[in-house]
């Protein structure tokens, strides 16, 4: 699948559910991305964000997206 995805830099940690989330735009539609990761809120760096974006882009190449996407990244 060759689609363009724009991942927003709005990473937010959900303390109640213990996951990260961000938003993205794909084909004009907003997509919520849930990231299950062991990275704590004080450990998030630009390097980790770039790694996550790469993993998200790979996921989109291999899977059919929905409005909510959930992935696990170590």
C-alpha positions in Angstrom: 0.0 0.0 0.0 1.5 3.4 -1.0 -0.4 6.0 1.0 0.8 9.2 2.5 0.6 9.6 6.2 1.4 12.7 8.2 2.1 12.0 11.8 1.5 14.9 14.1 4.0 15.7 16.9 1.3 15.6 19.6 2.4 12.6 21.6 0.6 12.4 24.9 0.8 9.8 27.6 -2.6 8.4 28.9 -1.8 7.7 32.6 -5.1 5.9 33.2 -4.6 3.4 30.3 -0.8 3.4 30.4 -0.2 4.1 26.7 1.0 6.8 24.4 -1.2 8.3 21.7 -0.8 10.7 18.8 -2.8 11.7 15.8 -2.1 11.5 12.1 -3.7 12.5 8.8 -4.1 9.9 6.1 -6.0 10.6 2.9 -7.7 13.6 4.6 -8.9 11.5 7.5 -7.8 11.9 11.1 -6.3 8.7 12.6 -5.6 8.2 16.3 -2.5 6.1 17.0 -2.2 4.2 20.3 1.4 3.2 21.1 2.0 0.6 23.7 5.5 1.1 24.9 7.6 0.9 28.0 8.9 4.5 27.5 7.8 6.7 30.5 6.6 10.2 30.1 10.0 11.7 31.2 12.0 9.5 28.8 10.4 10.6 25.6 13.1 12.1 23.3 13.1 13.3 19.7 15.0 10.1 18.8 12.3 7.9 20.3 9.7 9.9 18.4 11.6 9.4 15.1 11.8 5.6 15.9 8.1 5.5 16.6 7.3 7.4 13.4 9.3 4.9 11.4 7.5 2.0 13.1 4.1 3.6 12.5 4.9 4.1 8.8 6.0 0.5 8.5 2.7 -0.6 10.1 0.7 1.4 7.6 2.6 -0.2 4.7 1.6 -3.7 5.9 -1.9 -3.1 7.4 -5.2 -1.6 6.4 -5.8 1.4 8.6 -8.8 2.3 10.7 -9.7 5.5 12.5 -7.8 4.0 15.5 -4.6 2.2 15.1 -2.9 0.3 18.0 0.7 -0.8 17.8 3.3 -2.1 20.3 6.7 -0.6 20.2 9.4 -1.6 22.7 
